[in-house]
Amino acid sequence: MVHNTQPQMNLINFVSVVSGIVLLIMYIVLCVNVGNTRKDAKEQIRLLKKIAGEKEVEEETPIQEPKPEKTHW
């Protein structure tokens, strides 16, 4: 007996593509949420310092990465 497995393969491919798209969307949403959380955390720290009584809260300067040394080969 020979069974036609083509409909099953189409279903498997469809499920694979849909799950891949869902995972991609979840990853993008996760990255956006992490970025927003960092901004919110900095803002909350600034407000808490203000409430705690510090007169002037200076903006933190971002840490600069050391530049790699240029090597000539």
C-alpha positions as CSV (number, residue, x, y, z in Angstrom):
1,M,0.0,0.0,0.0
2,V,1.3,3.4,-0.9
3,H,0.0,6.4,1.1
4,N,0.1,9.9,-0.2
5,T,2.1,11.9,2.4
6,Q,1.9,15.2,0.5
7,P,-0.9,16.8,2.6
8,Q,1.0,16.0,5.8
9,M,4.2,17.6,4.5
10,N,2.2,20.7,3.6
11,L,0.8,20.9,7.1
12,I,4.2,20.4,8.7
13,N,5.8,23.1,6.5
14,F,2.9,25.5,7.3
15,V,3.2,24.9,11.0
16,S,7.0,25.4,10.8
17,V,6.7,28.7,9.0
18,V,4.0,30.0,11.3
19,S,6.0,29.0,14.4
20,G,9.1,30.7,13.0
21,I,7.2,33.9,12.4
22,V,5.6,33.8,15.9
23,L,9.1,33.3,17.4
24,L,10.5,36.2,15.4
25,I,7.7,38.5,16.5
26,M,8.2,37.5,20.2
27,Y,11.9,38.2,19.9
28,I,11.3,41.7,18.5
29,V,8.8,42.4,21.2
30,L,11.2,41.2,23.8
31,C,14.0,43.5,22.5
32,V,11.7,46.5,22.4
33,N,10.5,45.8,26.0
34,V,14.1,45.5,27.3
35,G,15.0,48.8,25.7
36,N,12.0,50.6,27.2
37,T,12.7,49.0,30.6
38,R,16.2,50.5,30.6
39,K,14.9,53.9,29.8
40,D,12.2,53.7,32.5
41,A,14.7,52.5,35.1
42,K,17.0,55.5,34.4
43,E,14.1,57.8,34.7
44,Q,12.9,56.2,37.9
45,I,16.3,56.4,39.5
46,R,16.5,60.1,38.6
47,L,13.1,60.8,40.2
48,L,13.9,58.8,43.3
49,K,17.1,60.8,43.8
50,K,15.1,64.0,43.4
51,I,12.6,62.8,46.0
52,A,15.4,61.7,48.3
53,G,16.5,65.3,48.6
54,E,19.4,65.7,46.2
55,K,19.3,69.2,45.0
56,E,20.6,68.8,41.5
57,V,20.8,65.5,39.7
58,E,23.3,65.6,37.0
59,E,22.9,63.5,33.9
60,E,25.1,60.5,34.0
61,T,27.7,60.5,31.2
62,P,27.7,57.3,29.2
63,I,30.8,55.1,29.7
64,Q,32.9,55.4,26.6
65,E,34.3,52.1,25.3
66,P,38.1,52.1,24.9
67,K,39.0,52.4,21.2
68,P,41.0,49.5,19.9
69,E,44.6,50.3,19.1
70,K,45.3,50.6,15.4
71,T,47.8,48.0,14.3
72,H,49.5,48.1,10.9
73,W,50.3,44.7,9.4
